Amino acid sequence: MNKNYSALTLDELPKRLSSITAITDQIGTDFSEWKVTEVGDGNLNLVFIVIGSNGKIVIKQALPYVRVVGDSWPLTLDRAFFEYNALVRQEQRDPGIAPSVFYFDREQGLIAMECLDNHKILRGKLIAGEKVSNLGDVIGKHCARLAFKGSDFYMQTKDKKNDVSLFQNNLELMAITETLVFTDPYYEAEMNNHTEGLDPIIKILREDVEMKSKVQYMLLKFTSNTETMCHGDLHSGSIMCTENDTKVIDPEFAFYGPMGFDLGMNIANYLMAFLSQPAHRNNPNEMKSFQRWILKVIEETVNAFFEEFTNLWHNSRRGILFPKCLYEDQGQSTDYALNLVLKHIFNDAISVCGIEMHRRCLSLAHNADFEQIEDVILRSKLEARNLLLGRELILCSNNIKDISELTSLASKFNERNIL
């Protein structure tokens, strides 16, 4: 860690940042009037909202360790560097989806960005039963634009390879995913924890050699495929919404990997919101109505992804893959090639989805969807459905034909009495 690094505090922040013009231009120069509130509730970083006479700003600073664990797990400050670079690329590839960046300091692991205080974290909205207009359309198109425009379908070879080289150095955060997501749920890892009563279900998962092998095959793709820049952590805690506006935040886990990764992680978190609803809705009719809405969002997300990816394929394909000289210039259709690519993406997404559903119940850093359920018996029943649905998705990822088949499967597991 750089010897000049110093973590921000509520008291010190105004004076320390008062000389940075990019910040004072946004909120005003009189730092004695600044009101600072710490709002970070994540696993890794410090996050502050700073309000001045001219406006508001968010300050995010990386800590030199994993916050949820403590200084016994050191972590590089350079994750802020990768987050900054990912935010810039998000803005280029899908303008308006990410918060605007005003300032970046690599030495301090610090990013100053647009304040989204009118937005709420999507996970909290889903737990509370609050709907978001056009959620599936926005996120589906975002995943498609990120997948396509960061790939060899679109980028020039030199730019793509330089980008891959840059993000391949996000070693520590990629290692977290490789360990906590793909490996730890399937053995007695040191930092694992799970709800009481789940041992019989965990035994099923850990004894399933076919399923574990498919998980490891997906890890092989994670470590070796550099198809596109992925957000890397696109769960419902990385999406902020009003009733009709959606933003994507926190891309510090960004890496170049499988094109279906973000889509799969996103679907998984919707499915966990869906399966946890019986603990959050007292009125059965309200619960069923909200669950139907979540499944509709999942279907709209995937359909929007396919539609936007297809549009980009036909109108913006200019890289080295499936070049027009081999198809359109010879008067030939690319429909067969496009369908092969979309099937590949969808199959990977389904696999990642099932794996993410496992890790959020068995590894470190669980989802609030389940963790906020105080009734341990009810929580274990709902998590058991989630774990076995995740297993089904991993085992059958190549056989699920479309997204409606997945949502139908989710509905069936939602009715099962497993524990």
N, C-alpha and C positions, 0 to 999 in steps of 0.2 A: 504494500500500500504506500502511496506517496506520502512523504512526511509532512507535506503542507496541507493534507486533507484534514478537515475538521467537521464533524457532524453538526448540523444546524440545531439550535434550540429556539424555543418560543421567544426568549428574551434577547438572544443575540441576532436573530435573523434580520430585523430591520436595518440595523447598522451595517451588518456584513454585506447586505445586498443593495444598500442605498446608493452606491457609486456606479451601479450597472445601468447605463442609459436605456438599454433594451427593456429593462424592468420598470424603471421610473417613467418611461414614456407611456407605459400602460396604466400605472396606478398613481402617479404623482411623485414629486421629489421630496416632499416633507415626510421623512420616514417616522418622525415622532407621532404622526397621525395614523400610521399603519396599524391595522388590527389583524393579528395573526392567530389563526386557529389550526391546530393539528387535527387532520381528518383521516390520516392513514390507518387503515384497518387490515392491510394486506399482510403477506407473509415475509416480505423482503425489505420494504423501503419506508422512508419518512415522507409524508405528504402533508403540505400546509396550504391553506387558503389565505392569501394576503389581500386585504381590502384597504385601498387608499382613497384619497379624495377624488381621483379620476377614474377609478375602476377596480377590478378584481383580477387576480392572477393565481395560478396554482404553481407551487414550487415542489418538485419531486426530487428527492436525494437518495441515492443508493447508500446503504450501510455496508461496511466491510465484513458482514456476516449475514446469515439467514436469520431474519428478525424473529420468526416464529420459534426458532430453536435457541438462538443466542450465540455468543462469540465462540462457542465450541465448534461451530460450523462456519469457518471463514469463507468469504465469497468476494470475488473481484468487484471493484467499483466499475470496471469496464462494461458491465451490463447496461449502464446508463448510455454508454457510447453506442451499443447495439440498438437500444431502444430509440435513441435519437435518430439513427440511420433508418430504422424501420418506420418511424413516424414520417420522415421525409418521403420515403417510398410509398407509404400508404396515401399520402397527399397527392403524389404524382399519379398513382395508379387508380385511385378512387377519390377524387377531390371532395373535401367536406366531411369525410367519414371520421377522421381523426382530429383531436384538438390541435389548434394552431400552435406551433412552437415559436417562442420569442427569443429564447436564449439557451445556450448549452455550454457547460463548463466541464470538460472531461476530467480535469484534475480533481474537482470536487464531486464528480458523479452527479451533477445537478442539471435539471431541465426546468425552465420556466415556460409554462404553457397556458393556453386558454382555460379559463375557469368554467366548468360545466355545472355550476351549483343549482341550476334549474332542472338538471337531469338527476335521475336516481339510478342506482345500480340495478340492473335488470333482475338479478337473482332476488333481491328484496321485493321487487314488484311482483314477481311470480309467486313468491311465498304469500304475499298479501292479496293475491287474486286480482291484480291490476293489469289490464290489457294495454297493448301498445299497437297503434295503427301501423300497418305496413311493415311490421317487424321482419317477417319472413322475406319479403321482397327486398328490403334494404340489405339484410345480412347475406341472403343468397347471392345477390348481385355483387356485394363486396367480396365474398369468397371467390366468386368467378373471376372478377377483375384482378384480384391479387394473384390467383392461380395462373391466369393466362398471361398477364403482362409481366410477370416475373419469370417467365419460362422461355425456352428456346422456340416456342411458337411465335414469340413477339420480339424478344430482345435480340440485339446483335450479339454474336458469339463472344466477342471480346468483352463487352459490357457484362454479359451474363457470367462469364468465368471470373471476372474481377469481383463481381458481387458475391459469387459463391465463396471465393477466397476470403473476402472480408468477413462474411457471416460464419464461416467455418471456425473462426477464432472465438465464437461465443461458446467456448468449451464447457465452462462450468454450468451454465444454465441448460445446455444440451445434456450434460451428464445427469442433471437433476431429473430431466424427463426420462432419460434412458434407464435410470435406476428406480425412481419413485413410481413411474407410470408403467413401464414395461416389465419390470423384474420383481420389485418388492412385494406386490400383492400375492405372489405365488409361492412365497416361502416365509419363514419366520424371520423377517428382517427386523433389525434393531428398533427402528422408529415406527414400525407398524402399530396400529391400534384399531380395534373394531368393537362394535356394539355387542354386549353380552347376549348370548343366545345364537350367534351366527356360526358357531364352530362346525355344525353338521354341513352347512352350505360351503364353508371354506374348505372343508375336507373334500367335497365333491370337486371343487375347482382345482385344488392342488394335486389331486389324483388323476386328473384328466390330461393325459400325456398329449393327445391330439390337440386339445385346445391350447395348452401351454406352448406347444411347438408352433402353432399358428400365430400366437402372440410373439414368439421370438422371431418368426419369419417377418412379422410386421416391424419388429425392432431392426432387423436387417435392412429393411427398406428405409427406416428412419435414419440409420447411420450411413447408408450408402447412396441413396437416391437424392439427387439435388435438382429435382424437377422445377421447383419454384420457391420464392420466398414465402414462408408461412408466418403468420402471426405467432404461432407456437403455443398459445395459451388462451384460445378463444372460447372461454367458458362464459357463463352468464354473469360472472363478476367482472368481466372485462368489457362489458357492454353497458352503456349508460343511456337512459331513455327519458323523454317526457311522454305525454300521451301520444304524440305524433312525430317525434324526432328521435333518431337513434345515432349514437356515436360509438366508436370502438376505441378503447384505451389500452394502455399497458402492454405494448408489444416487445417487452424486454427479452422474452424467450424466442425472439425471431431467429429463424434458421432457414436454410435451403433444404427442402425435403419433399415428401410426397404431396401431390396436388390435392389429395383428399383429406389431408391431416386436419386442417382447420374446420372443414365441413363436418367431419366425424366428431370432433371434440364438441362443436357447437350442438349437434343433434343430441349427443350424450347428455349434455346439461339440460336440454329441454325435456328429455325422457325422465331424468331424475326429478325435475320439477313436476312432471306429470304423475309419476309414481308416488311422490310424497304428498300429494294433495289431500288424501283422506285425513291426514293429521292436521291440516291447516284450514279446512273448510268444515264448519259445523252443519251447514245446510246441505243435505245430499244432492238436491237439484242444482244448487250453485256449484258444488264440487264437480258434478258431471259436466255441467255446461263449461266450466273453466278448463277441465281436462280436454274436452272436445276442441276448445280453442287452441290449447297447446299443441295437440296433434295436427290441427290445421296449420299452425305456424311451421311445424316441422315439414309438412308437405309443401307449403308455399316456399320455404327456404330452398329446398332441393329443386323444385320446379323452376324457381327464379335463377338458381345457379345454372341449371341446364340451358335455360333460355338465353341467359346472358353469355355464357361460354360459347354457345352455338353462334350467337350474333358476332362475337369477337372472332371466332374461328373463320367465319365467312368474310368478314370485313376488315380485320386487322392482322391476319396471319402474314407475317413478313420475315420470320426467323428461318433457321436452317431446317426445322422439322416440318415434314409434309409440305414442301415448297410448292408453289403454284405451277412451277415448270413441270412438275410430275403429274399434275392433275388438271386444273382449270385450263392451262395453256395448251393442253392436248385434248380439250373438250370433254374431260372426264369429271365425274362427281367425286367429292370427298366424303360422301355420306357414310360409306363403310368405315373409313379411317376415323371419322369423328365419333361414330358409335363405339368403336374399339377404345378410343381414348376416354369417352364418358363412362363406359363400363368399368374400365380400370380405375378411374377416379372414384366411382360410386362404391366399388368393392373395397377399396382401401378405406374409404370413409366409414363404411359399416364396421370394418375391423377395428379401426381406431375408436369408434363409438363404444363398442363393447368393452374394450380395454379401459377406456376412461371411466366407464360405469363401475368397473371393478376397483380401480385405484382410489376413487373418491369415497369408498366405504372401507377399504382395507389398508391403504398406505397412509402416508403423512398428508395433512392438509385435506380434511374432509369438506363436503359441501354443507352449507347452512340448511339447505332443503331438508336434509335428514338430521343434521346435528341439533337443530332447534327443536326437535321433537322430544319433549320431556318424558313421555311415556315410553320407557325402554322396550317394553314388549311390543308395542305398536311399531316403534322404530325398527326393531329387528325384523318384523314381518314385512314391512315395506322395503327394507334394504335387501331382504332375501329375494323378493321379486326382482329387484334391480340387478342383483348379482347373477341370478339364473337367466334373466333376459340378456344380460351382457354376454354370458357364456353362449347362448343360442346365436347371438349375432356374430360372435367370433367364429363359431363352428360353421355357420351357414352363410358367411359373407359373400361367397361366390354364387350362391343360389337364390338370394333375395333379388327378385327381378326389378322391383321399383319401390318407391318410397311408400306407396299405399300398402304394400305388403308388409313393410316394417311397422307402420302405425297400427295395422291390424294385429300384428304379433304383440305389440305393446299393449293393446287393449285386452288381449287374451291373458297376458301375464298379470295385468292389473286386477283380474278377477280371481287369480289363483290363490289358494290358501296353502302356502308352502311351509310355514312354521306354525 
